[in-house]
Amino acid sequence: MKLKFIVAAFVIAAVPVCAQAQKPAAKATNADAQKVVKLISADKAKTQTYCAMNKLGEEIDQADQKKDAKKVNELSKKMDDLSQKLGPEYAALVDGMQGLDPNSKLGQEIGATLDALDKLCGK
């Protein structure tokens, strides 16, 4: 999955997480991403949830390209629900990625780390 898409999916998934945040999120690090990859890849249910979110993200992208806001909102709600199942570390990573430039060195590092999860989804 391309980093641009990862960040977009995280932004969509993070909306309810950010709304609940009491304080500004700490900036995400590659170590945070590595921890999340380890936690998700070690848990079959979380891996399946992540892969389902990955698929939803692709569907959201397609609906967005077709300018189908209703479908985007519907799929985003499903993604929000699934993201809750990935745990607080995932939520913290998503929060910390807000405003991250995907072309920056850190953005590229995090993207490369998260690619390991995509490989678990058979991509």
Rosetta blueprint (number, residue, H / E / L):
1 M L
2 K L
3 L H
4 K H
5 F H
6 I H
7 V H
8 A H
9 A H
10 F H
11 V H
12 I H
13 A H
14 A H
15 V H
16 P H
17 V H
18 C H
19 A H
20 Q H
21 A L
22 Q L
23 K L
24 P L
25 A L
26 A L
27 K L
28 A L
29 T L
30 N H
31 A H
32 D H
33 A H
34 Q H
35 K H
36 V H
37 V H
38 K H
39 L H
40 I H
41 S H
42 A L
43 D L
44 K H
45 A H
46 K H
47 T H
48 Q H
49 T H
50 Y H
51 C H
52 A H
53 M H
54 N H
55 K H
56 L H
57 G H
58 E H
59 E H
60 I H
61 D H
62 Q H
63 A H
64 D H
65 Q H
66 K L
67 K L
68 D L
69 A H
70 K H
71 K H
72 V H
73 N H
74 E H
75 L H
76 S H
77 K H
78 K H
79 M H
80 D H
81 D H
82 L H
83 S H
84 Q H
85 K H
86 L H
87 G L
88 P H
89 E H
90 Y H
91 A H
92 A H
93 L H
94 V H
95 D H
96 G H
97 M L
98 Q L
99 G L
100 L L
101 D L
102 P L
103 N L
104 S L
105 K H
106 L H
107 G H
108 Q H
109 E H
110 I H
111 G H
112 A H
113 T H
114 L H
115 D H
116 A H
117 L H
118 D H
119 K H
120 L H
121 C L
122 G L
123 K L
